[in-house]
Amino acid sequence: MSKLKSSTKEAIAAYLFLLPNFLGFLAFTSIPVVVSFLLGFVKWDLLSSPQFVGLENYKALIYDPYFWKYCWNTVYMMMGIPIGMMGSLIVALAMNQKIKGIVFFRTTFFLPTICSGVAIYMLWRLIYNPDFGFFNMMIAKLGDIIGVPLQGPNWLTDENWAKPALIIMGLWQGIGGQNMILYLAALQGIPRDLYEAASIDGANSWQKFWAVTWPHLSPTTFFIAVMSVIGGFQAGFDAAYVMTGGGPNGSTTTIMYYIFNNAFRWFNMGYAAAISWILFAIILIFTLLFMRSASKVVHY
């Protein structure tokens, strides 16, 4: 009987320790998710009472040209994902070398990830300045060297260059970040015996990479690809908000930015909620497609 009382006390203590986390999850995750789902079926501007409209918000999305334009913008921004993954792998391979001062170089590459996003965006606004920005100054210098006058583009105010400009900045910020750390951890987990056996068989560095390194990195690569796609669909708001305001002519407005505008600028809370759930469905579909292909691309 005493043992039962002791185990009961331990269970109560455990539940009490879990209670704050459970309440936080309930208040800041579960309930808002349910509320957002219900909001998708109403018309509400925060000032008047919500009006039930059924599926009208979702039907409006089908005929909303801006929604489809911003979906394309989002997908376009995600074209930098494979380039970023390749860059992270190359940097991880370099950072995996046993050389003096390697910790300093690892820290240097990782620093942009932990710096304040707003500070980085303001810095890159200066870099992209058409008059005195670093890039356009280098282009002008190159023109002086080759004897041909060259003028850089208006990076953030030209519809053709605004999205590539944000992609370039994202690559600089992310190549040495968490993906590099994941690749570095995976590289350090590969048994050295495999490389020694490959050397005995006469394999060169390139053959070792394809026969030993790449198969062992496939689970990490798959994980990074899935998380990058999920993050890519939800990204693009903060950089565009600070650097371009979603312009020029909406060329850098992503789905997340469109949700923000509908909810907090135009106060179309129901429409914003509907877009959010469509975005959730898109992410879910892509994630399921990735998971179905896992057995074909991942070497366990």
Buried (B, 14 or more C-beta within 10 A) or exposed (E): EEEEEEEEEEEEEEEEEEEEEEEEEEEEEEEEEEEBBEBBBBBBEEEEEBEEBEEBBBEBBEEBEEBEBBBEBBEBBBEBBEBBBEBBBEBBBBBBEEEEEEEEBBEEBBEBBEEEEEEBBEBBBEBBBBEEBBBBBEBBEEBEEEEEEBEBBBBBBBEEBBBBBBBBBBBBBBBBBEBBBBBBEBBEEBEEEBBEBBEEEEBEEEEBBEBBBEBBBBBBBBBBBBBBBBEBBBBBBBBBBBBBEBBBEBBBBBBBBBBBBBBEEEBBBBBBBBBBBBBBEBBEEBBEEBEEEBEEEBEE
